[in-house]
C-alpha cells in the first residue's frame, strides 16, 4: 500500500469514527437516561459529544486538500460551478431532511400537512454546506498562509461581534447573543430550532463564521500530512500544533468560554487541536505501525459519510413518525420492548449502538458493491 493510499485510509477511518459516534449520540433509546459523555454540554463546557460535529467539518477540510489538486486543470467557472453545486445540494438535502416526511400528527393523532412556515432553515448539513462553500473559495483563491490569517480574523471578528452587538447584560446568553438576534430578524422564530424549548438555532448563520475555521484547519492539516506527514518529525509537529491549540483554547476560555452551541472561537481552537492529535494518532497506528486489521469497520462508514448520516436521520424520523399503538411511537416501542430490560442507561446505549450497526450494514453493502454516493 502506498503512502497516499494509507493517508486516505486514515482519513476514511477518521470520518468513519466521527459518523459512528454521531449516530450513537443522535439516537439514544431514551434521551432522559443517556450517559453524560454522550450528551452535549448544556451551555458552557465540553463533552466528548461536542467534538463530533466539528470533527466532521475538519474531515471535510481534510478531504478538500486532496480534491483541490484536481481543480488545477479546471477553469475558474468550472470550479465555481462545482463548489456552488455541491453547496446547494448539501444545503437542500439538510433542509428537506428536517421537513421530511412533510406531514405530522396533530394533538388528535391525525396526519396533517407540515407547513413550509414551520420548517427549520439551518441545521447540521446546512452548516456543512455553507462552511464547505466558503472554505473552498478561500483556499482556491488564497495562499495557505492567507487562508490561515482569514481563519484567525474570523475567530477574532466573531468574538468582537458577540460582545459588541449582543445584549450588554448577557452577550453570550442563549436568547440574548447577536447570532440569535440575527436569526430571529432574518428568519423569524418558526424557522429556528426549538429543541432547547425556545427559538434558538445552534447552527445559525452568524456562528457559521468561526465554523469555517474548522474546515480550513482540516484543509491545512491534510495538506501538511501529504507533504510531511510520512515522517516522525512531521508527525511530531502535528502533535505539537494540536497541543498548542489546546493551550490557546484553555487561555481563551477564560474570557470567551468554550461553548458548542454558540460555536465560540475557543471551541474552534479546542476542537481543531483535538482533531490534530487524533488524526496524528491514527496516522501513526495505520502508517507507521501498519496495524490495519481493525480499520475496515470505520472505513465502511467513512466512504459514504454524508449518505449514511442522512440515512440515519431519516430512519430515526420515520421511527418517531410511525406508531406501534396510539400512544407509543415505533422508536419508543423498540426501546421499551427490546432494550430497556438491560437497564435505562445501558439499554439506551445499546439501542444507539444497534441502530448505528444497522446503518453500518447499509454502508457495508454499498462498499461491497463499490457504490460511493458523492454529493
DRENDO-1510 file (C-alpha; in Angstrom, 1 decimal, always signed):
<recs>
REC; n; res; u; v; w
REC; 1; UNK; +0.0; +0.0; +0.0 .
REC; 2; UNK; +1.4; +3.4; -0.9 .
REC; 3; UNK; +1.7; +6.3; +1.5 .
REC; 4; UNK; -1.0; +8.2; -0.3 .
REC; 5; UNK; -3.4; +5.2; +0.0 .
REC; 6; UNK; -2.5; +4.9; +3.7 .
REC; 7; UNK; -3.3; +8.6; +4.3 .
REC; 8; UNK; -6.7; +8.0; +2.6 .
REC; 9; UNK; -7.2; +5.1; +4.9 .
REC; 10; UNK; -6.5; +7.3; +7.9 .
REC; 11; UNK; -8.9; +9.9; +6.6 .
REC; 12; UNK; -11.6; +7.3; +6.0 .
REC; 13; UNK; -11.2; +5.9; +9.5 .
REC; 14; UNK; -11.3; +9.4; +11.0 .
REC; 15; UNK; -14.5; +10.2; +9.1 .
REC; 16; UNK; -16.0; +6.8; +9.9 .
REC; 17; UNK; -15.3; +7.1; +13.6 .
REC; 18; UNK; -16.9; +10.5; +13.5 .
REC; 19; UNK; -20.1; +9.2; +11.8 .
REC; 20; UNK; -20.3; +6.2; +14.1 .
REC; 21; UNK; -20.1; +8.4; +17.2 .
REC; 22; UNK; -22.5; +11.0; +15.6 .
REC; 23; UNK; -25.2; +8.3; +15.1 .
REC; 24; UNK; -24.8; +6.9; +18.6 .
REC; 25; UNK; -25.2; +10.3; +20.2 .
REC; 26; UNK; -28.1; +11.3; +18.0 .
REC; 27; UNK; -30.2; +8.2; +18.5 .
REC; 28; UNK; -30.2; +7.2; +22.2 .
REC; 29; UNK; -33.0; +4.8; +23.1 .
REC; 30; UNK; -34.1; +7.3; +25.8 .
REC; 31; UNK; -32.7; +10.8; +25.9 .
REC; 32; UNK; -33.5; +11.2; +29.5 .
REC; 33; UNK; -31.3; +8.3; +30.5 .
REC; 34; UNK; -28.2; +8.9; +28.4 .
REC; 35; UNK; -24.7; +8.6; +29.9 .
REC; 36; UNK; -23.4; +12.1; +30.4 .
REC; 37; UNK; -20.4; +11.8; +28.0 .
REC; 38; UNK; -22.9; +11.1; +25.2 .
REC; 39; UNK; -24.7; +14.4; +25.9 .
REC; 40; UNK; -23.8; +17.9; +24.7 .
REC; 41; UNK; -22.7; +20.3; +27.3 .
REC; 42; UNK; -25.8; +22.2; +28.5 .
REC; 43; UNK; -24.1; +25.6; +27.7 .
REC; 44; UNK; -20.5; +26.5; +28.5 .
REC; 45; UNK; -18.2; +23.5; +28.8 .
REC; 46; UNK; -17.2; +20.5; +26.8 .
REC; 47; UNK; -18.0; +16.8; +26.5 .
REC; 48; UNK; -16.8; +14.1; +24.0 .
REC; 49; UNK; -20.1; +14.5; +22.1 .
REC; 50; UNK; -19.3; +18.1; +21.4 .
REC; 51; UNK; -16.3; +17.0; +19.4 .
REC; 52; UNK; -18.3; +15.1; +16.8 .
REC; 53; UNK; -19.7; +17.8; +14.6 .
REC; 54; UNK; -16.5; +19.9; +14.4 .
REC; 55; UNK; -14.6; +16.8; +13.6 .
REC; 56; UNK; -16.8; +16.2; +10.6 .
REC; 57; UNK; -16.1; +19.7; +9.4 .
REC; 58; UNK; -12.4; +19.1; +10.0 .
REC; 59; UNK; -12.7; +15.9; +7.9 .
REC; 60; UNK; -14.4; +17.9; +5.1 .
REC; 61; UNK; -11.4; +20.2; +5.0 .
REC; 62; UNK; -9.0; +17.3; +5.1 .
REC; 63; UNK; -10.7; +15.8; +2.1 .
REC; 64; UNK; -10.6; +19.1; +0.3 .
REC; 65; UNK; -6.8; +19.0; +0.4 .
REC; 66; UNK; -6.8; +16.0; -1.9 .
REC; 67; UNK; -9.6; +17.3; -4.1 .
REC; 68; UNK; -8.1; +20.7; -4.7 .
REC; 69; UNK; -5.3; +19.1; -6.8 .
REC; 70; UNK; -7.9; +18.1; -9.4 .
REC; 71; UNK; -9.1; +21.6; -9.8 .
REC; 72; UNK; -5.8; +22.9; -11.2 .
REC; 73; UNK; -6.8; +21.9; -14.7 .
REC; 74; UNK; -10.2; +23.4; -14.5 .
REC; 75; UNK; -11.3; +26.9; -15.4 .
REC; 76; UNK; -12.4; +29.3; -12.7 .
REC; 77; UNK; -16.0; +29.0; -14.0 .
REC; 78; UNK; -15.9; +25.2; -13.7 .
REC; 79; UNK; -14.5; +25.4; -10.1 .
REC; 80; UNK; -17.2; +27.9; -9.1 .
REC; 81; UNK; -19.8; +25.6; -10.6 .
REC; 82; UNK; -18.5; +22.6; -8.7 .
REC; 83; UNK; -18.4; +24.5; -5.4 .
REC; 84; UNK; -21.8; +26.1; -5.8 .
REC; 85; UNK; -23.5; +22.9; -7.0 .
REC; 86; UNK; -22.2; +20.9; -4.0 .
REC; 87; UNK; -23.0; +23.6; -1.6 .
REC; 88; UNK; -26.6; +23.9; -2.9 .
REC; 89; UNK; -27.2; +20.2; -2.9 .
REC; 90; UNK; -25.9; +19.6; +0.6 .
REC; 91; UNK; -27.9; +22.6; +1.9 .
REC; 92; UNK; -31.1; +21.4; +0.2 .
REC; 93; UNK; -30.7; +17.9; +1.5 .
REC; 94; UNK; -30.3; +19.2; +5.0 .
REC; 95; UNK; -33.4; +21.4; +4.6 .
REC; 96; UNK; -35.5; +18.6; +3.2 .
REC; 97; UNK; -34.3; +16.3; +5.9 .
REC; 98; UNK; -35.8; +18.5; +8.6 .
REC; 99; UNK; -39.0; +18.9; +6.7 .
REC; 100; UNK; -39.3; +15.1; +6.0 .
REC; 101; UNK; -41.8; +13.4; +5.9 .
REC; 102; UNK; -43.7; +16.6; +5.0 .
REC; 103; UNK; -46.5; +15.9; +7.4 .
REC; 104; UNK; -47.0; +15.5; +11.1 .
REC; 105; UNK; -49.6; +14.4; +13.6 .
REC; 106; UNK; -51.9; +16.9; +15.3 .
REC; 107; UNK; -52.9; +16.5; +19.0 .
REC; 108; UNK; -55.7; +14.3; +18.0 .
REC; 109; UNK; -53.3; +11.9; +16.3 .
REC; 110; UNK; -54.4; +12.7; +12.7 .
REC; 111; UNK; -52.0; +13.3; +9.9 .
REC; 112; UNK; -51.8; +17.0; +8.8 .
REC; 113; UNK; -49.5; +18.8; +6.3 .
REC; 114; UNK; -46.2; +20.1; +7.7 .
REC; 115; UNK; -46.4; +23.8; +6.5 .
REC; 116; UNK; -43.4; +25.5; +5.0 .
REC; 117; UNK; -43.9; +28.3; +7.5 .
REC; 118; UNK; -42.7; +26.0; +10.4 .
REC; 119; UNK; -39.7; +24.4; +8.7 .
REC; 120; UNK; -36.2; +24.8; +10.1 .
REC; 121; UNK; -33.9; +26.5; +7.7 .
REC; 122; UNK; -30.4; +25.9; +9.2 .
REC; 123; UNK; -29.0; +22.7; +10.6 .
REC; 124; UNK; -26.1; +20.2; +10.5 .
REC; 125; UNK; -26.0; +19.6; +6.8 .
REC; 126; UNK; -26.7; +23.2; +6.0 .
REC; 127; UNK; -23.7; +24.3; +8.1 .
REC; 128; UNK; -21.5; +21.7; +6.4 .
REC; 129; UNK; -22.7; +23.1; +3.1 .
REC; 130; UNK; -22.0; +26.8; +3.9 .
REC; 131; UNK; -18.7; +26.1; +5.6 .
REC; 132; UNK; -17.6; +23.9; +2.6 .
REC; 133; UNK; -18.6; +26.6; +0.1 .
REC; 134; UNK; -16.9; +29.5; +2.0 .
REC; 135; UNK; -13.7; +27.5; +2.8 .
REC; 136; UNK; -13.4; +26.1; -0.7 .
REC; 137; UNK; -13.4; +29.6; -2.2 .
REC; 138; UNK; -10.9; +30.9; +0.3 .
REC; 139; UNK; -8.4; +28.1; -0.3 .
REC; 140; UNK; -9.0; +28.3; -4.1 .
REC; 141; UNK; -8.1; +32.0; -4.3 .
REC; 142; UNK; -5.7; +32.4; -1.4 .
REC; 143; UNK; -2.3; +31.1; -0.5 .
REC; 144; UNK; -2.3; +28.7; +2.6 .
REC; 145; UNK; -0.9; +31.4; +4.9 .
REC; 146; UNK; -3.5; +33.9; +3.8 .
REC; 147; UNK; -6.2; +31.2; +4.4 .
REC; 148; UNK; -4.9; +30.8; +7.9 .
REC; 149; UNK; -4.9; +34.5; +8.5 .
REC; 150; UNK; -8.5; +34.8; +7.3 .
REC; 151; UNK; -9.5; +32.0; +9.7 .
REC; 152; UNK; -7.9; +33.8; +12.6 .
REC; 153; UNK; -9.6; +37.1; +11.6 .
REC; 154; UNK; -13.0; +35.2; +11.5 .
REC; 155; UNK; -12.4; +33.9; +15.1 .
REC; 156; UNK; -11.5; +37.3; +16.5 .
REC; 157; UNK; -14.2; +39.1; +14.5 .
REC; 158; UNK; -16.8; +36.7; +15.8 .
REC; 159; UNK; -15.6; +37.3; +19.4 .
REC; 160; UNK; -15.9; +41.1; +18.9 .
REC; 161; UNK; -19.4; +40.8; +17.2 .
REC; 162; UNK; -20.9; +38.8; +20.0 .
REC; 163; UNK; -19.7; +41.2; +22.7 .
REC; 164; UNK; -20.5; +44.4; +20.8 .
REC; 165; UNK; -23.8; +43.5; +19.3 .
REC; 166; UNK; -25.2; +41.1; +21.9 .
REC; 167; UNK; -27.3; +42.2; +24.8 .
REC; 168; UNK; -25.0; +44.2; +27.1 .
REC; 169; UNK; -26.4; +42.4; +30.2 .
REC; 170; UNK; -25.7; +38.9; +28.8 .
REC; 171; UNK; -23.9; +38.9; +25.4 .
REC; 172; UNK; -23.4; +35.2; +25.5 .
REC; 173; UNK; -26.9; +34.2; +26.6 .
REC; 174; UNK; -29.0; +31.8; +24.5 .
REC; 175; UNK; -31.6; +34.4; +23.6 .
REC; 176; UNK; -29.5; +37.5; +24.0 .
REC; 177; UNK; -26.5; +36.8; +21.8 .
REC; 178; UNK; -26.0; +38.5; +18.5 .
REC; 179; UNK; -26.4; +35.3; +16.5 .
REC; 180; UNK; -29.8; +34.5; +17.8 .
REC; 181; UNK; -30.9; +38.1; +17.3 .
REC; 182; UNK; -29.8; +37.9; +13.7 .
REC; 183; UNK; -31.5; +34.6; +13.1 .
REC; 184; UNK; -34.8; +35.9; +14.6 .
REC; 185; UNK; -34.6; +39.1; +12.4 .
REC; 186; UNK; -33.7; +37.2; +9.3 .
REC; 187; UNK; -35.9; +34.1; +9.6 .
REC; 188; UNK; -38.4; +34.5; +12.4 .
REC; 189; UNK; -38.9; +32.2; +15.4 .
REC; 190; UNK; -40.8; +29.5; +13.4 .
REC; 191; UNK; -37.8; +28.7; +11.1 .
REC; 192; UNK; -35.4; +28.2; +14.0 .
REC; 193; UNK; -34.6; +25.1; +16.1 .
REC; 194; UNK; -36.8; +24.6; +19.1 .
REC; 195; UNK; -35.1; +21.6; +20.8 .
REC; 196; UNK; -34.0; +23.8; +23.7 .
REC; 197; UNK; -37.6; +24.8; +24.4 .
REC; 198; UNK; -37.1; +28.2; +22.8 .
REC; 199; UNK; -36.4; +29.6; +19.4 .
REC; 200; UNK; -32.6; +29.2; +19.2 .
REC; 201; UNK; -30.5; +27.6; +16.5 .
REC; 202; UNK; -27.1; +26.2; +17.4 .
REC; 203; UNK; -26.3; +26.1; +13.6 .
REC; 204; UNK; -27.4; +29.7; +13.0 .
REC; 205; UNK; -26.0; +32.0; +10.3 .
REC; 206; UNK; -23.6; +34.1; +12.4 .
REC; 207; UNK; -21.8; +31.1; +14.1 .
REC; 208; UNK; -21.1; +29.7; +10.6 .
REC; 209; UNK; -18.2; +32.3; +10.5 .
REC; 210; UNK; -16.0; +30.6; +13.2 .
REC; 211; UNK; -17.0; +27.1; +12.0 .
REC; 212; UNK; -15.4; +27.9; +8.6 .
REC; 213; UNK; -12.1; +27.8; +10.6 .
REC; 214; UNK; -12.7; +24.1; +11.4 .
REC; 215; UNK; -12.8; +23.3; +7.7 .
REC; 216; UNK; -9.8; +25.4; +6.8 .
REC; 217; UNK; -7.9; +23.8; +9.8 .
REC; 218; UNK; -8.7; +20.4; +8.3 .
REC; 219; UNK; -7.5; +21.5; +4.9 .
REC; 220; UNK; -4.2; +22.8; +6.3 .
REC; 221; UNK; -3.6; +19.6; +8.2 .
REC; 222; UNK; -4.5; +17.5; +5.2 .
REC; 223; UNK; -2.1; +19.5; +3.0 .
REC; 224; UNK; +0.6; +19.2; +5.6 .
REC; 225; UNK; +0.2; +15.5; +6.0 .
REC; 226; UNK; +0.5; +14.9; +2.3 .
REC; 227; UNK; +3.8; +16.9; +2.3 .
REC; 228; UNK; +5.4; +15.9; +5.6 .
REC; 229; UNK; +3.2; +13.6; +7.4 .
REC; 230; UNK; +5.1; +10.4; +6.5 .
REC; 231; UNK; +8.0; +11.2; +8.8 .
REC; 232; UNK; +8.3; +11.1; +12.5 .
REC; 233; UNK; +9.3; +14.8; +12.5 .
REC; 234; UNK; +6.2; +15.7; +10.6 .
REC; 235; UNK; +4.0; +13.7; +12.9 .
REC; 236; UNK; +5.7; +15.3; +15.9 .
REC; 237; UNK; +5.0; +18.8; +14.6 .
REC; 238; UNK; +1.3; +17.9; +14.0 .
REC; 239; UNK; +1.1; +16.7; +17.6 .
REC; 240; UNK; +2.8; +19.9; +18.9 .
REC; 241; UNK; +0.4; +22.0; +16.8 .
REC; 242; UNK; -2.5; +20.2; +18.4 .
REC; 243; UNK; -1.1; +20.8; +21.9 .
REC; 244; UNK; -0.5; +24.5; +21.1 .
REC; 245; UNK; -4.1; +24.9; +20.0 .
REC; 246; UNK; -5.3; +23.2; +23.2 .
REC; 247; UNK; -3.3; +25.7; +25.3 .
REC; 248; UNK; -4.7; +28.6; +23.3 .
REC; 249; UNK; -8.2; +27.2; +23.8 .
REC; 250; UNK; -7.5; +27.0; +27.6 .
REC; 251; UNK; -6.4; +30.6; +27.8 .
REC; 252; UNK; -9.2; +31.9; +25.5 .
REC; 253; UNK; -11.8; +30.0; +27.6 .
REC; 254; UNK; -11.1; +32.4; +30.5 .
REC; 255; UNK; -12.6; +35.3; +28.5 .
REC; 256; UNK; -14.6; +33.6; +25.8 .
REC; 257; UNK; -15.9; +30.3; +27.2 .
REC; 258; UNK; -15.8; +27.1; +25.2 .
REC; 259; UNK; -19.4; +26.7; +24.0 .
REC; 260; UNK; -20.5; +24.3; +21.2 .
REC; 261; UNK; -24.0; +25.8; +20.8 .
REC; 262; UNK; -22.5; +29.3; +20.2 .
REC; 263; UNK; -19.5; +27.8; +18.4 .
REC; 264; UNK; -17.2; +30.1; +20.2 .
REC; 265; UNK; -13.7; +30.8; +19.0 .
REC; 266; UNK; -12.2; +28.9; +22.0 .
REC; 267; UNK; -14.4; +26.0; +21.0 .
REC; 268; UNK; -12.9; +26.1; +17.5 .
REC; 269; UNK; -9.3; +26.1; +18.7 .
REC; 270; UNK; -10.0; +23.3; +21.2 .
REC; 271; UNK; -11.7; +21.0; +18.6 .
REC; 272; UNK; -9.1; +21.6; +15.8 .
REC; 273; UNK; -6.4; +20.9; +18.4 .
REC; 274; UNK; -8.0; +17.6; +19.5 .
REC; 275; UNK; -8.6; +16.6; +15.8 .
REC; 276; UNK; -4.9; +17.2; +15.0 .
REC; 277; UNK; -3.9; +14.9; +17.9 .
REC; 278; UNK; -6.5; +12.2; +16.9 .
REC; 279; UNK; -5.5; +12.2; +13.3 .
REC; 280; UNK; -1.8; +12.1; +14.1 .
REC; 281; UNK; -2.5; +9.1; +16.3 .
REC; 282; UNK; -4.4; +7.4; +13.5 .
REC; 283; UNK; -1.6; +8.0; +11.0 .
REC; 284; UNK; +0.9; +6.7; +13.5 .
REC; 285; UNK; -1.1; +3.5; +14.0 .
REC; 286; UNK; -2.0; +2.9; +10.4 .
REC; 287; UNK; +1.0; +4.3; +8.5 .
REC; 288; UNK; +3.9; +3.8; +10.9 .
REC; 289; UNK; +2.8; +0.7; +12.9 .
REC; 290; UNK; +1.0; -0.9; +9.9 .
REC; 291; UNK; -1.9; -2.0; +12.2 .
REC; 292; UNK; -4.8; -2.0; +9.8 .
REC; 293; UNK; -6.9; -5.1; +10.7 .
REC; 294; UNK; -9.3; -3.0; +12.7 .
REC; 295; UNK; -9.8; -0.2; +10.3 .
REC; 296; UNK; -12.2; -1.6; +7.8 .
REC; 297; UNK; -15.2; -1.2; +10.1 .
REC; 298; UNK; -14.7; +2.5; +10.2 .
REC; 299; UNK; -13.6; +2.8; +6.5 .
REC; 300; UNK; -17.1; +1.5; +5.6 .
REC; 301; UNK; -18.7; +4.5; +7.3 .
REC; 302; UNK; -16.1; +6.9; +6.1 .
REC; 303; UNK; -16.5; +6.1; +2.4 .
REC; 304; UNK; -20.2; +7.2; +2.3 .
REC; 305; UNK; -20.3; +9.6; +5.3 .
REC; 306; UNK; -23.0; +12.1; +4.2 .
REC; 307; UNK; -25.2; +9.4; +2.8 .
REC; 308; UNK; -25.1; +7.3; +5.9 .
REC; 309; UNK; -25.6; +10.3; +8.2 .
REC; 310; UNK; -28.7; +11.3; +6.1 .
REC; 311; UNK; -29.9; +7.7; +6.2 .
REC; 312; UNK; -29.6; +7.6; +10.0 .
REC; 313; UNK; -31.5; +10.8; +10.4 .
REC; 314; UNK; -34.3; +9.9; +8.0 .
REC; 315; UNK; -34.6; +6.4; +9.6 .
REC; 316; UNK; -34.9; +7.9; +13.1 .
REC; 317; UNK; -37.5; +10.3; +11.8 .
REC; 318; UNK; -39.7; +7.5; +10.4 .
REC; 319; UNK; -39.4; +5.5; +13.7 .
REC; 320; UNK; -40.7; +8.5; +15.6 .
REC; 321; UNK; -43.3; +9.2; +13.0 .
REC; 322; UNK; -45.0; +5.8; +12.9 .
REC; 323; UNK; -46.7; +4.4; +16.0 .
REC; 324; UNK; -46.8; +0.9; +17.4 .
REC; 325; UNK; -50.0; +1.9; +19.1 .
REC; 326; UNK; -52.0; +5.2; +19.6 .
REC; 327; UNK; -49.7; +6.4; +22.4 .
REC; 328; UNK; -46.3; +4.9; +21.6 .
REC; 329; UNK; -44.0; +5.7; +18.7 .
REC; 330; UNK; -42.3; +2.8; +16.9 .
REC; 331; UNK; -39.0; +4.2; +18.2 .
REC; 332; UNK; -40.2; +4.1; +21.8 .
REC; 333; UNK; -41.7; +0.6; +21.4 .
REC; 334; UNK; -38.5; -0.9; +20.1 .
REC; 335; UNK; -36.6; +0.6; +23.0 .
REC; 336; UNK; -39.2; -0.4; +25.6 .
REC; 337; UNK; -39.5; -4.0; +24.4 .
REC; 338; UNK; -36.1; -4.9; +23.2 .
REC; 339; UNK; -33.6; -2.9; +25.2 .
REC; 340; UNK; -35.0; -1.4; +28.4 .
REC; 341; UNK; -34.7; -4.7; +30.2 .
REC; 342; UNK; -31.0; -4.2; +30.4 .
REC; 343; UNK; -31.5; -1.0; +32.4 .
REC; 344; UNK; -32.4; +2.5; +31.4 .
REC; 345; UNK; -28.9; +3.8; +30.8 .
REC; 346; UNK; -27.4; +0.7; +29.3 .
REC; 347; UNK; -30.5; +0.0; +27.3 .
REC; 348; UNK; -30.4; +3.4; +25.8 .
REC; 349; UNK; -26.8; +3.0; +24.8 .
REC; 350; UNK; -27.4; -0.5; +23.4 .
REC; 351; UNK; -30.3; +0.9; +21.3 .
REC; 352; UNK; -28.0; +3.6; +19.9 .
REC; 353; UNK; -25.2; +1.1; +19.1 .
REC; 354; UNK; -27.6; -1.3; +17.5 .
REC; 355; UNK; -29.0; +1.5; +15.3 .
REC; 356; UNK; -25.5; +2.6; +14.3 .
REC; 357; UNK; -24.7; -1.0; +13.3 .
REC; 358; UNK; -27.8; -1.2; +11.1 .
REC; 359; UNK; -26.6; +1.9; +9.4 .
REC; 360; UNK; -23.1; +0.4; +9.1 .
REC; 361; UNK; -24.7; -2.7; +7.5 .
REC; 362; UNK; -26.1; -0.5; +4.7 .
REC; 363; UNK; -22.7; +1.1; +4.3 .
REC; 364; UNK; -21.1; -2.3; +4.1 .
REC; 365; UNK; -23.4; -3.5; +1.4 .
REC; 366; UNK; -22.7; -0.3; -0.6 .
REC; 367; UNK; -18.9; -0.7; -0.2 .
REC; 368; UNK; -19.0; -4.3; -1.3 .
REC; 369; UNK; -20.8; -3.2; -4.5 .
REC; 370; UNK; -18.3; -0.3; -4.9 .
REC; 371; UNK; -21.1; +2.2; -4.6 .
REC; 372; UNK; -20.0; +5.5; -3.3 .
REC; 373; UNK; -22.6; +8.3; -3.1 .
REC; 374; UNK; -20.8; +11.6; -3.8 .
REC; 375; UNK; -22.7; +14.7; -3.1 .
</recs>
